[in-house]
Amino acid sequence: MFCIKIDIPQEACDIDDELKAIYHSKDSVCIWVFRTRADRNRFMDETQGMNKEDRQSSFESFYEAED
């Protein structure tokens, strides 16, 4: 296990873990939040193996399609 101490805003901690997708690289940690667990799982399946920029674009497209 790797544990890196950072200050995560309490509002992010308060969100149900099943609604969050977390990505990390050597210089950042990203937390995407979804409306449902099914949405989160679909996003994870569809973005498997993508880099951060591609995942962010996919996330933005995901929510544009949902609105």
N, C-alpha and C positions, 0 to 999 in steps of 0.2 A: 504494500500500500504506500502511496505517496501522499503526503499531507503538506499543503502549502498554505501558510497563514495569510489570509487576506480579509479585508473588511467588506462583507457582503451586506447590502442594505437589508434591514429587517423586513421590508415589504416583500423582497424576493424570498426570504426565508419562510415567510408566512404562507406562501403559495404551496398548495398540495404538490408533493414531489411527482405525482403521476401526471401532472399537467406541464412539467418542465422538461425540456431537452437541453442538455449541457454539452458544449463543445469546448475543447481547449487546444491551444497550440503552444509553442514555446514562449509566446509573448502576450497571450490573452486568454480569457475565459468568457464564453458567451452563454447566456441563459435565454432560451426562447420559451415563451409561455403560451399555452394553447387553451382553448375553451373546454375541450373534452380530452379524455384519455385516448379515445379513438383517433382524434386529430393528431395528437402527439405521436402515437404509434405509426400512423400513416406517414407523417413527416419523417420520422426516423427511418422507416423502410425505404422511402423514396429518395432520401439524401445520403444513404449509406455510402461511405467512401468519398464523399465530396469534401472539398476544402471549405474554409470559412466563408469566402466570398460567394461561392456557388450556393452554399447552404442559406446564406442571407438572402440571396436573390430568390431562391426557392421559397423561403419563408414569406417574403414580400408578395410573391405571386400567389401563394397559398391564401393569404388573407385578402388580396384583391379579388380573388375568385369567390371568396366566402361572403364578401360585403354586398 
